[in-house]
Amino acid sequence: MNLAIHRLRMLQALARYGTITEAAAALHYTASGVSQQLALLEKEVGAPLFERVGRRIRFTELGRILGAHAEDILAAEERAKAAVEQARGTLAARLNIGVFATAAVGLLPRILDDLALTYPAIEVTTRETDPEEALVAVRNGELDLGFTIDYEDAPMPWDPGQYRTVVAEERFHLAAPRADFPVGDAVSVRDLANRQWVIAGPKTRFGRAIRAACRREGFEPRVTHQIDEQATAMALVGARLGVTLVSDLAVPMRPDEVDIIALTETLVRKVVLIARATAPHRPALEAFIQSARTASAQLGLAVHGPESATVSTDPTL
């Protein structure tokens, strides 16, 4: 009996989400494509693995047994990749990376430049993912590494089955319409209480973190434009439709009509790389992580203290 790894990942996703539609969405496949692949997996096994109960599925005993072993099989695949990479005289591998927008613009080109100089045989493909999506995609084995973000006021729900390492620390700045504030003077968040705001929605961690910063200063921001992407938010700021807070990696994307002004408060967020807990010692992953740290240091975003060298599966770190 031959079991295809990608079909085991689909079975694992089905167990996690409970419906083929949701599993397909998490894996970025069509529902019909997942159904076909699971039918082939049942053919490989020689017996039904699940039955449909309305829109949801119920695993057969055989399906539960195979699902229980799928995690071990996928972990063994990660260990095999690591062993092969370590045995090669030259580090060569293909990595699939999930990256959010500002990291793609501000960090990724520098990372790939450094990686090309140090390990030219590592091939990297990327896909834009939001931080929460990256958690799922790494867990399901679709991505080798994913960029995520951690906010003190809106922490990410870390999965103990994943390992993570902080590679950069960004400060927040005020983005305001040109000449609205004196150039060179820092501004307090409390000075923005009567302003209109352009910020991410309250369901996003970015949006929750900004709202928490405002509440600490005694006010609820008056949100007139709810925009998740920092570059888009700054475009509206440039049109004099409000103010916003932006992180270091977004600053180079500011329009000419926008001033970037320092805050008197220290507001930060951490850029985190995550991988499956079974994969942290793959040499190719370690090489990418080191290049990410190098790129962050070049931009003045290096992490200082214990987290600069820590790789952890502890979700409370």
Secondary structure, DSSP 8 states (H G I E B T S, - for coil): ----HHHHHHHHHHHHHSSHHHHHHHHT--HHHHHHHHHHHHHHHTS--EEEETTEEEE-HHHHHHHHHHHHHHHHHHHHHHHHHHHSSS--EEEEEEE-HHHHHHTHHHHHHHHHHH-TTEEEEEEE--HHHHHHHHHTTS-SEEEEEEESSS-----TTEEEEEEEEEEEEEEEETTSS-TT--B-GGGGTTSEEEE--TTSHHHHHHHHHHHHTT---EEEEE--SHHHHHHHHHTTS-BEEEEGGGGGG--TTEEEE-BSS--EEEEEEEEETT-TT-HHHHHHHHHHHHHHHHTT----SGGGS--B--TT-
